[in-house]
Amino acid sequence: MGRGRSEIKRIDNPTQRQSTFYKRRDGLFKKARELAVLCDADLLLLLFSASGKLYHYLAPTVPSVKDFVERYEAATHTKVWSDIRQERRAELEKVGKMCDILEKELRFMTVDDGEQYTVPSLAALEHSLEAAMHKVRSEKDRKIGGEMSYLENMIRGKQAERYGLCDKVSALVPFSQIFP
């Protein structure tokens, strides 16, 4: 008579959970070895424990993990390995180009007396300066408008406070006593 099926759920006891992990891990690796040998299958098994430790099995017919992953990428047309150095290099080139453009614009904004500028370049400079002035003026107007509305609200509040005080004073002292 065999054992009955047990419900698959997380083991609450940490010691028992760790013991079960090691036993099951060893059984899984044994099955992977058997599959690789019996069926001549290329196999890579990666396993991370709850603590983050890596365990892996690589079939004897596979030269390296990198070769196996590259073969997987070719078969599935997906990218698992990403060359971080290549990505960083591309990012640095992009930032470098942006810095060059900004430096050119900055040099262009500071008109040097010794430089010989063409009329179209001066017209472009004038246009960009006018656009910048427009942005500055609109931001200044927005700020001044905000301050004016704040001050108007403050004045309304003070006036309401004054009217309230006048009402309190008139309720306490008759008008004829204030102005005889």
Secondary structure, DSSP 8 states (H G I E B T S, - for coil): -----------SSHHHHHHHHHHHHHHHHHHHHHHHHHHT---EEEEE-TT--EEEEE-TT---HHHHHHHHHHHHT------HHHHHHHHHHHHHHHHHHHHHHHHHHS--TTS---HHHHHHHHHHHHHHHHHHHHHHHHHHHHHHHHHHHHHHHHHHHHHHHHHHHHHHS-HHHH--
